[in-house]
Amino acid sequence: RYRRNNNNNNNQRTLLKKPNLPKPEDLKRLGPGALDESAKPWAKMIEERGISLEVAERNSVAVQTVFSPIEGKHVDALVFPYIRDGQIVNAKYRGSNKSFWQVKGAEKVLYGLDDCIDSEEIIIVEGEFDKLAFEEAGYTNVVSVPDGAPGKVKEGDVPNPEDDKKYEYLWNCRAQLDTVKRFIIATDSDGPGKALAEELARRLGKERCFTVNWPEGCKDANETLQSGGIELIRDSISSAEGFPLRGLFKFADFSGDIEQYFNMDAGSELRGVSTGWRSVDKHYRVVPGELTVVTGVPNSGKSEWVDALMANLAVQHGWTFALCSLENKVHEHARKLVEKYVGEPWFDTTSYAKGSQRMNPQTMKRGMRWLNDHFVLIRHEDDELPSVDWILGLARAAVLRHGIRGLLIDPYNELDHKRPTGQTETEYVSQMLTRIKRFAQHYDVHVWFVAHPRQLHNWKGEMPGLYDISGSAHFINKCDNGIVIHRNRDEKMGSLREVTVNLAKVRNKVAGSIGDPKLEYNVRNGRYEDFPEDAQAPPPKNNQQY
């Protein structure tokens, strides 16, 4: 082996010193039968670990009188020869004082590499004795790392092979390891052992790696052999679990949640919470973590209805909400919500009050306290339109700071929709709704997204559909619930205060079904009420308090 020396720009080649590897005649055998006196203490120690001398001999374990750099003198050390293609390429020594050292300048490889030629599955352990313990249980396709475990997982990406000195033994064995389909990482159960398992899996590919959970009170394979015998080692291997992969799970990983879902009572939020309207509850209940898209022609009351729904949820269930309502001035939105809460008009001189007495100052302040307890605002403080990502960022903060359970984004066409060059609106809407759904599911927040329909030509008062929403069919494809709010505009068809809540899509059949319940709008206070035949109880009294 040679090294090129480029100092002073000369090309002189200097010969590297050859590592002082053990010679066969220097090794004193460890195996059944007569042994050298220097080997007998080591033979006893090996057998006390539950390992036979036959297994030790097959793995070329021996004793050598060698200089110990730790003790500064020659000692009779236990030696584990590291063999590749039948040749010793390194050796690891153990002194009687539990000191370890390797041959200086020797190549780093895995111990037991030749036992795994053409193996589709390899077990990786943290020490040579663990490899021998596995062989006692019938496994020879086992290798040990040469250098033990790190203190912790190193942050950042895996270094390039030429810079990855701590794990150069993996790169030196890469040609053989690349063809392996499955690695069982059976390192120690302590912190460094778990860190080693993580580092090995990062380099070998986590999709190929499985981990062993050692029995209670056992740190590694050798302790397991001594404690419970070969069957306990076999049980540990047979129950090895796939190395955790980000984003890849088995249903068993969620068994607690699934059992809770099965055993939930009728009042569980997983079945959805009541909207406050008996007729609507038959078709739509609000489930945390879902996305509801609401549409309707202008002046149909879609935003007003969502406000009334949130007020009901705040009163009946104590929910808190973040509002990104871009078409409402703050004082107007406050008026609408407080009117719904107290049941009285804000003013008495307007046409909608129709002579009803306005709320008094004490009632207004009570309503404002309720409003402040249950609603936070997401508003852009400059002239620029907000983006969905900006809204979701503040909504995450509202979850952590205020514990919101619901988010309103109203409406779609008031947001900043700058698309990358070449991206269609359909692709943009699909990705946007995906981000909103991920937020809802991750934070267990119900999101209402109000979207206007496209311009309807020759419109004669009929109810639009979800596919009429301006922008993309993905509004109906991606949402969990699709609602069309439609107000009757023909006296011949019934009361002009009649509002249809058309449940055009309900993905979760546990929480609802397609239908078109009807409510009556109270123009004086902005509330929606069940018609008498659907009402189970009278609407809240004007003095109802949260």
N, C-alpha and C positions, 0 to 999 in steps of 0.2 A: 504494500500500500504506500502511496506517495502523496505528498502535499506540495502544492505549488506555492512558493514564497515570492510575493510580489514587492517586498520591501525594496526601496531605491530602484524600482522599475526593472530589477533583474529577474530572470526567469530560472534561477537556480532551483533545483528540485531536491528536497530533503526527505530522507527516508524516515517514515514514522516508526517509532519503537513498537515492536510486536508485543501484544499483550501476553502476559505470563500465565497462560492457561494450564490447568492441571494435566499432567501426563497420566496415562492409564496405570503405569507402574507405581505412581505416587499414591494412588487411591487404595484404601483398605476397605474391602467389601463389607457391606452390612446385609446379612441374609441368614437363612437357616444354617445350622451347623456350626463348625468351629469358627471362632472369630479372633482377630488380633485383640490383645488386651486393651489397646487404646479405643477399640470400637465397642467394647462391651457396655460401658456406661451409656453410650448413645443408643445402643440396641435396647437397653432397658427403658430409656426415656421414650423411645418410639413406641414400644409395646404398651407402656403405661398410657399412652395417648389413644389406645385402641387400634393401632395400626400394626399389621403383621409385618414380619421381616421379609416375607415373600413379596409383598407390595412394595416395600422400600427398595428391595433389590431390583425389581423390575423397572423401577423409576430411576435406577442408577445412583441412588443415595449412597454415599460412602463417607469415609473418614480420611482426613489428610492432615499430616503434620505440616503446618504452614505458618508463616509470619502473620501475626495479627496487628494491623495498624492501630487497633483500638487499645490493645494491652501492651503493645511495643515489644512483643517477644513471640517466639514460636509456640504454638499450642496445637493440641489435637482437636481440630474443628470438624464439625459436621459439614459436609459439602453437598450441594444440590447442583449437579451439572446441567447447564442449559444447552440443549442439543437441538441442532437443526440439520436435517438431511443426514443424520447419523454422525455428525461431527460436533464436538464440544466447541461452542462459540463464546461461552461465558460460564461463570460459576459463582454461586452465592454461598458464603460461609456463615456458619453460626458458631460463636464461641460459647464456652460453658457459662459465661456471665450474661448470656442472652444478647451479646453484641452481634451485629451483622455487617458484612462488607462483601463487595464484589470485586472481580478482577478489574483493575484499572485499565481503561482504554479498550475494554472488550465491548463487543456489540450487544446492545440491549434487545432481547427478544422475550417472548413468553415462555415460561417454564412448562414443558410437556407438549411443545408444538408438534413434534413428530407423532404423538398419539392421536392427532386430529386431522391427519391427512385425509382429504376427500370427505370429511364430516360435513353434513348439512346442518348439524346442531352442535354448538360448543358451549360448555359451561365455563364461566370465568370466575375465579376465586381470588382472594386477596393474599393468600400465602401458600407456600409449598405443602405444609401439613394439611391444609384444607383439600388440596388436590388428592393427596394420599387417602384422606378420609372418604372422599367420593369414590375412589377405586374400591375401597372396602365394601361400599354399597353397590358395586357393580358398574360404575361409570368410569370409563377410561377417556372419554372425549372431553377432558377437562384441562384447562391451562390456568396458570397463576401469573399475576402481574409480578414483575421483579422488584418494584420499588415501594410497595405499600401504598397507603392512601394519603390524599392531601388533607389539609385541615378544613378546607371549605371549597365550594365550587368557585372557580375563577369567573369574574364578571366579564361580559363582552363576548364577542364571537370566538369560535375556535381558531387558533393561530394557523398559519400556513404550516405544512409538514416540516419544512426546514427550520421553523422557529419553535416548533412544539416539542421542546427538549424533554419535558417531564413525561411525555407519552410517546417518545420516539419508538418504543418497543412495538406500538401498534402499527406505526407507519412502516417499520422494518418487516413486519409480518403481513403487510397489506395484501400482497398477492394471494396468500392463502385465505385471509379473512374475507376478502371481497366475494368469494363464492358461497359463503355460509348463509343459510336462509334464516337461522334463528339462533340468537345468543341468550343464554340464561345467565344473568348476572347475579352471582351468589356471594357478594362481598359481605363484610361484617355489618352487623345491624346498628353499630354506633354511628355518631355523626360523621367522622372521616370516611367510614365505609359507605355511607349513603352518598357522600360527596363524590367518592370514587365511582360509584355506580352511575351517577349523573354524568360525570366527565367521560366515562367509557361510552355511555349511550349517545352522547352528543357526537362522538367521533364515529361510532359504528352505525349510527342511524337508529333512532328510537323505534321506528316501525319494525325493526328486527329484534328488539330487545325485550326480555321478560325479567322480572325480578322475583327473588325468593324472600319470603317472610319467615325468618327463623322462629322456632317455638319460644315461648316465654322462658326467659332465663338462659337462653343460648345465644351466643354472639355470632358463631360461625359454624361451618360444617364440622370441624373437629370437635367442638364442644357438643354439638348435636349428636355426633356419633358416640361420644362418651356418655352422654346423658340418656339417650333413648335408643341407641343402636341404629342399624342400617335402615330399618323400616321408617324411622322418623326422618331420615335424610330423603328417602324415596318419596315419602308423603310431601315433604317440602318442595321437591322438584315437580311432582305431579300437580301441585296447586300453585305453581308459579303464575304470576299475573303479568299481563302485558304492561310494558313500561308506559307510564302516563303520556299520552299524546295530546297536545293542546287541540281542543275541538273534537276529539274522537272519544266516544263514551260507549258503554254498554248500559242497558236498561237497569242492570243491577246497581250501577253507580247512583241511580236515583230512586232506589227502592224505598227509602224513607219517605220521599215526596209522593211516590205512587201509592204507597199504603195509606198515607194520610189522605190522599185524594179519594181512595176507596172508602175510607172510614169517616169521611166528613159528614157533618150533620146538614140538615136542610138550610141552616142559616149561614153556612160557610161562604166566604167570599169567592172561593173557587167555583161555586155555582152561579156567581154573580150576585150583586146587591140590588135591592129594589130601586127602581127609578122614582118611586113615589106615586106612580100612576098604575092602578090595577090593570087597566086595559093594555098598557104598554108592557108591563111585566110579563104578560102572557107570551110575548114575542121577543122581548129584549131586556136583559138584565146586564148590569155593568160589571165586567170582569176585569180585575187589575191585570195589566200587561197586554191588553188588546188595543187595536187601532180601529176607530170608528170614523168613517168618512161620511160627512153630512153635506147634502146638496139641496138645491131647490131654486126656483126662479126668483129674481129680485122681489123683495117685499113679501116673501112667503113666510118669513119669521124663522128661518133656520138658525141664525145667531141667537135670536130671542129664546128659541126653544132650548138650545144648548145651555144658555144662561140659567133657564128655569130648572133644567136637569141638574146642573151643578149646585144650585141653591138647595134643591131637595136632598142631594147627597151630603151636603154640608150639614143640614139640619138633622137629617135622620141617621147619618152614619159618621158624622164628625170629620168628613174628608176635607183636605186642604188642596188648593189648586194653584197652578201658575197660568196666568192669562197672557197670551200674546194676541191681542185683539187690535188689529191694525186699522180697522175702520171706525173704531170707537174712540172718542175723546175720553180722557180719564174721568172727568166729572159726569159725563153722560153714562158711562158704563157703571159708575158707582150708583147713580140714580136708579138705573134699571135693576141692579141686583138688590139694592136696599128695598125698593118697592116690592119685589118678589118676597123678600124675607118678612117684612112687617105687614104686607097685604094692604097698604094704603098708598095713594098717589103722593108723589113728591110735591107737586103743585096742585092748586085747586082752580086756577084760572085758565087752564088749558082745555082744549077740546076733548082730549082723551079722558080727563077726570070726570067730565059730565056731571058737574055739580057735587061730586063727592068731596068731603072735607079732607084736606091734606094732612099728612102726618105732622105731629107737633115736634118741637125741637128735641124733647127728651127721647121720643121714639126714633127720630133721625139719628141721634147720637148712639142709641142702642144698636141701631142698624149698622152704623159705621164701626162700632166695636166688633160686631159679628163679622163684618166685611174684612176688617183688618186681621182678624183671627184666622180666616179661612181662605184668603186670596192674596197672592202676590202678583205683581205686574212684571212682564218682560217687555221693555220698550226701548227702541233705538232713540238715543238722545240727539242725533244729528239728522241731516236730511237724507242720508243714505238708507236704502231699503235693507232690512235685515235678511240674512241667509238662514236656511234651515240649520246649518251647522252651528251658527252663532246662537240660535234659539235653543238648540239641544244642549249646547255648552252651559247656558244659564239654567236650563231646566235641571241638569245634573246638580248644579250648585243648589238649586231650590230643593231638590230631594234631600241633600245632606243638611242644609240649613233649616229648612221649614217642614220637611217630611211630607212633601206634596204627594197626593195619590192620583191626581189628574192633571193633564196639560191640554190647554186649548190653543190651537193655531188657527187663526181666522183673519183673512182667507188666503188661499193659495196664491191668487193672482197679485197680492200685495207684497210678495216676497221677492228677494233678489234671485233671479234665475239665470245667472251667467253660466253658460255651458261651455265646456272645452270645445275647441275647434273640431268639427267633424262628428260631434255627438248629437244625436237626434233628440227631440223633446221626449219621445217615448222612452229612450234609454235613460235620459236624465230623470224623468219621473220615477222610473223603476228603481234606480239607485237611491233617490231621495226617500221614497217610501220604505225601502229596505233599511235605511239608517234610522228612520223614525220607529219602525217596528223593533229593531234591535234595542233602541233606547227603552221602549215600552216594556219589553220582555226582561231586560237586564235589571231595570229599576222597579219593576212591578207597578208601573204607572199606566193608567188608561189615558190614551191620547184621542182627542177629538180634532179632526182636521176638516175644516169647512172649505168647500170648493164650489165655485160658481159653475153653472152649466154654460156651454158655449151658446152663442147667439142663436136663438130658435127662430127660424124663418116661418112666417105665416102662423105664429103661435095663436091658439084660440082658447087658451086657458087650461089645457090638459096638463096632467102631471108629467114632468120630465123623468127620464130614467138615469141610472148611474152611468150608462154608456154615453150620456149627453154631457158629462163633465168635460169642461174645456181642458185640453192638454193630452190626455192619454187614457186608453182603456185600462191601464194598470191601476187606476184609482179603484176600480171594482175588483180587479184580479188580485191585488195585494192586500186589501183591507180585510179585517176580520168581520166587520159589520158595515153594511152600506145602508144609509138612511136617506130618504127623500122626504123633506118637509114641504107640504103643499096646503095652501089655504084656499078654501072655497070662495070663488068670486062670483058665483051665480046664485041669486036669491031663490031661483026656482029649484035649485039642487039642495037647498037647506040653508042653515044659518051661516051668515057671513063670518061668524066667529069660529066656525068648525075648521079644525086643522087636522089633516091626515098625516100620521107618522108612518110612512111606508117603509117597512123593514124589507128592503129588496135583496139583502144578502145577510145571512147569519152563518158564520163558519162553525161556531161552537154550538152543537145541538143540545148540549147540557144546559146552556144558558138562554136559549131562545129558538125562534123559528121565524120563517118568512110570514109576513102578515101586514095588515094596514089598520091598526087601531086609530081611533079618532079621539081628539081632545077638544075642549072648548076653551078659547082664549079669552081671558078677562082683561080687557083693554085698560081698565082703571089701575090695575096693579101689576100687570105683566105676567100673571100666573097662568098656568095651563091646568085645567081641571078635567077629571073624568066626567063623561055624561052620566046622568043618574043611573042608567041601567048597568053601568060598569063600575060605579063607585062602591067601594066597600066601606068607606068612612067619609065624613064631610071633610072638605079641605081645611088646612090649618086655620085657626082663628087668627084675627088680626093682631092679637097680643101675644102670639106664640113666641117664645124666646128659645134661643139655642142654649 
